């Protein structure tokens, strides 16, 4: 397979020890480990300083964070965080690229009960690792005090767990780099939106399912795919609307489903989320053509930027 082109300069890649396939000939391809993932795995719990030489500031930088959680289960309602990882850096709003990476924070927390076998199998985290461990709330709050934008590769999942554990940090803007989030990977021809699959298409691998390592892998993806980071920022900046197809007849349900609508069993209505006023207007026209009075009875709710990717 041919790897996708990399947004970082050859000098930056060389400084980070990235090897090229070019010297081996066309019968071989070199997979590089995502930089700093091995270092972060060995550092374990605590605050770590990151070294990324060659990233150049612009002058209009804003702080951002990439966040990941490992948990006792799959629902924030009845499960809890056992590992929290956060990487902090800065980006340029004008050039829409990451300009620095500075710190990583990783903490473990004892849930007060034994872990399900599947969680230990997936993450490698054991009950012994978690014994008497707790996340320092003040350290997390301080680490994120100047951060408004938080990125996660499954934001709906991570945000639910994070805000349940840290209700004081709810006033943040979240962005999602995964499927159904703020980047349309499928439209660009990527085979999957899974983090390991996306990085593989650029020629990188990592040992996943530890929070700080997964954070670094997500950050690296947004570094090597600068156009996708720009797409994510543009999506965050656009207005977002929740459209409910009120009184949609039963016979159009398959068409609505094909257009990306989901069924809300509680409200008994088909709904979808649209990014940008143009997309909203297009969809209102579409449902008006689909059944009489569709646009007139449709309910449109503009989502607050602070409520995106909520569970």
C-alpha positions as CSV (number, residue, x, y, z in Angstrom):
1,X,0.0,0.0,0.0
2,X,1.1,3.6,-0.6
3,X,1.1,5.7,2.5
4,X,-0.7,9.1,2.4
5,X,1.4,12.2,2.3
6,X,2.5,13.8,5.5
7,X,1.8,17.4,6.5
8,X,5.0,17.7,8.5
9,X,8.3,18.9,7.0
10,X,11.1,16.3,6.3
11,X,13.2,18.3,8.9
12,X,10.6,17.8,11.6
13,X,10.2,14.1,10.8
14,X,14.0,13.7,10.8
15,X,14.3,15.4,14.2
16,X,11.7,13.0,15.6
17,X,13.5,10.0,14.3
18,X,11.0,9.0,11.6
19,X,12.4,6.6,9.1
20,X,11.4,6.6,5.4
21,X,10.6,3.7,3.1
22,X,12.4,5.3,0.2
23,X,15.8,3.7,0.9
24,X,14.4,0.1,1.0
25,X,12.9,0.1,-2.5
26,X,9.4,-0.3,-3.8
27,X,9.0,-3.8,-2.3
28,X,9.0,-2.6,1.3
29,X,7.2,-0.1,3.5
30,X,8.4,1.1,6.9
31,X,5.9,1.5,9.7
32,X,7.0,4.1,12.3
33,X,5.9,4.1,15.9
34,X,4.0,7.3,16.8
35,X,6.5,9.6,18.4
36,X,6.4,9.9,22.2
37,X,4.0,7.0,22.7
38,X,6.7,4.7,24.0
39,X,8.0,7.5,26.3
40,X,4.5,8.2,27.7
41,X,3.8,4.5,28.3
42,X,7.1,4.2,30.3
43,X,6.4,7.5,32.2
44,X,3.1,6.2,33.6
45,X,1.2,8.3,36.0
46,X,2.0,12.0,36.5
47,X,3.0,15.2,34.5
48,X,5.4,14.8,31.6
49,X,7.1,17.3,29.3
50,X,6.8,16.6,25.6
51,X,9.6,17.3,23.1
52,X,8.5,18.2,19.5
53,X,11.3,20.2,17.9
54,X,10.4,22.0,14.6
55,X,6.8,23.0,15.3
56,X,6.8,26.7,14.6
57,X,4.5,29.3,16.3
58,X,2.5,31.9,14.3
59,X,1.7,34.5,17.0
60,X,-2.0,34.1,17.4
61,X,-1.8,30.8,19.4
62,X,-4.7,29.4,21.5
63,X,-4.3,26.5,23.9
64,X,-6.1,23.2,23.3
65,X,-6.1,19.7,24.8
66,X,-6.5,16.2,23.6
67,X,-8.3,13.9,26.1
68,X,-8.9,10.2,26.5
69,X,-10.4,8.0,29.2
70,X,-10.2,4.4,30.1
71,X,-13.2,3.2,32.1
72,X,-14.8,0.4,33.9
73,X,-17.5,0.0,31.3
74,X,-19.3,1.6,28.3
75,X,-21.9,3.8,30.0
76,X,-21.1,6.9,32.1
77,X,-24.3,6.3,34.0
78,X,-23.1,3.1,35.7
79,X,-19.3,3.1,35.0
80,X,-16.4,5.3,36.0
81,X,-13.0,6.5,34.8
82,X,-10.0,4.4,35.8
83,X,-7.4,6.3,33.7
84,X,-7.4,9.9,32.5
85,X,-4.9,11.1,29.9
86,X,-4.6,14.7,28.6
87,X,-2.1,16.3,26.2
88,X,-1.8,20.0,26.1
89,X,-0.6,22.2,23.3
90,X,-1.4,25.3,21.1
91,X,-2.7,25.9,17.7
92,X,-3.0,28.8,15.3
93,X,-6.6,29.8,14.4
94,X,-5.4,31.7,11.3
95,X,-3.3,28.9,9.9
96,X,-5.4,26.1,11.4
97,X,-2.5,24.0,12.5
98,X,-0.9,22.7,15.7
99,X,2.1,24.9,16.6
100,X,3.3,23.3,19.9
101,X,2.9,20.4,22.2
102,X,4.0,21.0,25.8
103,X,2.7,18.7,28.5
104,X,1.0,15.4,29.2
105,X,-1.0,14.5,32.3
106,X,-1.9,10.9,33.2
107,X,-3.7,9.7,36.3
108,X,-5.3,6.5,37.6
109,X,-8.3,6.1,39.9
110,X,-9.4,3.1,42.0
111,X,-13.1,2.5,41.2
112,X,-13.6,0.7,44.5
113,X,-14.3,-2.7,43.0
114,X,-12.6,-5.3,40.8
115,X,-12.4,-4.6,37.1
116,X,-14.3,-6.7,34.6
117,X,-12.0,-9.1,32.9
118,X,-12.7,-7.6,29.5
119,X,-11.4,-4.2,30.7
120,X,-8.1,-5.6,31.9
121,X,-7.8,-7.6,28.7
122,X,-8.3,-4.5,26.5
123,X,-6.3,-1.9,28.5
124,X,-3.8,-4.0,30.4
125,X,-4.8,-2.2,33.6
126,X,-5.2,-4.4,36.7
127,X,-6.8,-4.0,40.1
128,X,-3.2,-3.9,41.5
129,X,-2.4,-0.9,39.3
130,X,-5.4,1.0,40.6
131,X,-5.2,0.1,44.3
132,X,-5.3,3.3,46.4
133,X,-4.9,5.5,43.3
134,X,-7.0,8.7,42.8
135,X,-7.2,11.5,40.3
136,X,-6.2,14.9,41.8
137,X,-9.1,17.1,40.9
138,X,-7.1,20.4,41.5
139,X,-4.3,19.2,39.2
140,X,-6.8,18.5,36.4
141,X,-8.6,21.8,36.9
142,X,-5.3,23.7,36.9
143,X,-4.0,21.8,33.8
144,X,-7.1,22.8,31.8
145,X,-7.7,26.2,33.3
146,X,-6.7,28.1,30.2
147,X,-8.1,25.5,27.7
148,X,-11.4,26.1,25.9
149,X,-11.1,23.5,23.2
150,X,-10.9,19.8,24.1
151,X,-10.5,17.2,21.3
152,X,-11.3,13.5,21.7
153,X,-11.4,10.6,19.2
154,X,-14.8,9.6,20.6
155,X,-15.9,12.8,22.2
156,X,-19.5,11.6,23.0
157,X,-18.0,8.8,25.0
158,X,-15.2,10.6,26.8
159,X,-17.2,13.8,27.4
160,X,-19.9,11.9,29.3
161,X,-17.4,10.2,31.6
162,X,-15.3,13.3,32.1
163,X,-18.1,15.7,32.9
164,X,-19.7,13.2,35.3
165,X,-16.3,13.1,37.2
166,X,-15.5,16.8,36.8
167,X,-18.7,18.8,36.8
168,X,-16.8,22.0,37.4
169,X,-15.2,21.7,33.9
170,X,-18.4,21.5,31.8
171,X,-18.0,24.9,30.2
172,X,-15.6,23.7,27.5
173,X,-15.9,23.3,23.7
174,X,-15.6,19.7,22.6
175,X,-14.5,18.5,19.1
176,X,-14.5,14.9,17.8
177,X,-11.9,13.4,15.4
178,X,-13.7,10.1,15.0
179,X,-16.6,8.8,12.9
180,X,-19.7,11.0,13.1
181,X,-17.7,13.8,14.5
182,X,-16.0,16.9,13.0
183,X,-14.0,15.2,10.3
184,X,-15.5,13.4,7.3
185,X,-12.8,10.6,6.9
186,X,-15.0,8.6,4.6
187,X,-15.4,11.5,2.1
188,X,-11.6,11.6,1.8
189,X,-11.4,7.9,1.0
190,X,-10.2,6.5,4.3
191,X,-11.2,2.9,4.9
192,X,-12.1,3.4,8.6
193,X,-12.3,6.1,11.2
194,X,-10.7,3.9,13.8
195,X,-7.6,5.6,15.2
196,X,-5.1,2.7,14.4
197,X,-6.5,2.4,10.9
198,X,-6.2,6.1,10.1
199,X,-2.6,6.2,11.3
200,X,-1.7,3.1,9.4
201,X,-2.7,4.9,6.2
202,X,0.0,7.4,7.0
203,X,2.5,4.8,7.9
204,X,2.3,4.8,11.7
205,X,1.4,2.4,14.5
206,X,1.0,2.6,18.3
207,X,0.1,0.3,21.2
208,X,-3.3,1.5,22.1
209,X,-5.9,1.5,24.9
210,X,-3.9,3.5,27.5
211,X,-5.1,7.0,27.9
212,X,-2.0,9.1,27.4
213,X,-0.8,6.9,24.5
214,X,-4.1,7.2,22.8
215,X,-4.0,11.0,23.3
216,X,-0.6,11.1,21.7
217,X,-1.8,9.0,18.8
218,X,-4.8,11.3,18.2
219,X,-2.6,14.4,18.4
220,X,-0.1,12.9,15.9
221,X,-2.9,12.1,13.5
222,X,-3.9,15.8,13.6
223,X,-0.3,16.8,13.0
224,X,0.3,14.6,10.0
225,X,-3.1,15.3,8.5
226,X,-3.1,19.1,8.9
227,X,-6.0,19.5,6.5
228,X,-8.1,17.3,8.7
229,X,-7.2,19.4,11.8
230,X,-8.3,22.5,9.8
231,X,-11.6,20.7,8.9
232,X,-12.2,19.9,12.5
233,X,-11.7,23.6,13.5
234,X,-14.0,24.8,10.7
235,X,-16.7,22.3,11.9
236,X,-16.4,23.7,15.4
237,X,-16.8,27.2,14.2
238,X,-19.9,26.5,12.2
239,X,-23.5,26.7,13.5
240,X,-25.0,23.4,14.2
241,X,-28.7,22.5,14.1
242,X,-30.9,19.7,15.3
243,X,-33.8,19.1,12.9
244,X,-36.8,17.1,14.0
245,X,-39.0,15.8,11.1
246,X,-42.3,16.3,13.0
247,X,-45.3,14.3,11.6
248,X,-43.1,12.5,9.0
249,X,-45.3,9.7,7.6
250,X,-44.3,6.1,8.2
251,X,-43.7,5.4,4.5
252,X,-40.8,7.9,4.4
253,X,-38.9,6.4,7.3
254,X,-36.4,4.5,5.1
255,X,-35.6,7.6,3.1
256,X,-35.1,9.6,6.2
257,X,-32.8,6.9,7.6
258,X,-30.9,7.0,4.4
259,X,-30.4,10.7,4.8
260,X,-28.8,10.2,8.2
261,X,-31.8,10.6,10.5
262,X,-32.1,8.7,13.7
263,X,-35.2,7.6,15.5
264,X,-35.9,9.1,19.0
265,X,-38.1,6.5,20.7
266,X,-38.9,8.8,23.6
267,X,-40.1,11.7,21.4
268,X,-41.2,9.4,18.7
269,X,-39.6,11.5,16.0
270,X,-36.9,11.2,13.3
271,X,-34.1,13.7,13.9
272,X,-30.7,14.7,12.4
273,X,-27.9,17.1,13.1
274,X,-26.8,19.6,10.4
275,X,-23.6,21.7,10.3
276,X,-24.0,25.1,8.7
277,X,-27.1,27.2,7.6
278,X,-26.7,26.1,4.0
279,X,-27.1,22.4,5.0
280,X,-30.1,23.2,7.1
281,X,-31.8,25.0,4.3
282,X,-31.1,22.2,1.9
283,X,-32.6,19.6,4.3
284,X,-35.7,21.7,4.9
285,X,-36.2,21.8,1.2
286,X,-35.7,18.1,0.9
287,X,-38.3,17.1,3.6
288,X,-40.7,19.6,2.1
289,X,-40.5,17.7,-1.2
290,X,-40.6,14.4,0.7
291,X,-44.0,15.0,2.4
292,X,-46.5,17.9,2.4
293,X,-45.7,20.7,4.8
294,X,-42.5,19.0,6.0
295,X,-40.5,22.2,6.4
296,X,-43.4,24.1,8.0
297,X,-43.9,21.7,10.8
298,X,-40.3,20.7,11.3
299,X,-38.7,21.7,14.6
300,X,-35.2,23.3,14.4
301,X,-33.0,23.8,17.4
302,X,-29.7,25.6,17.2
303,X,-27.2,23.8,19.4
304,X,-25.0,25.7,21.8
305,X,-21.3,25.3,21.0
306,X,-20.8,24.1,24.6
307,X,-23.3,21.2,24.3
308,X,-21.8,19.5,21.3
309,X,-20.9,15.8,21.5
310,X,-22.9,15.4,24.7
311,X,-24.0,11.8,25.4
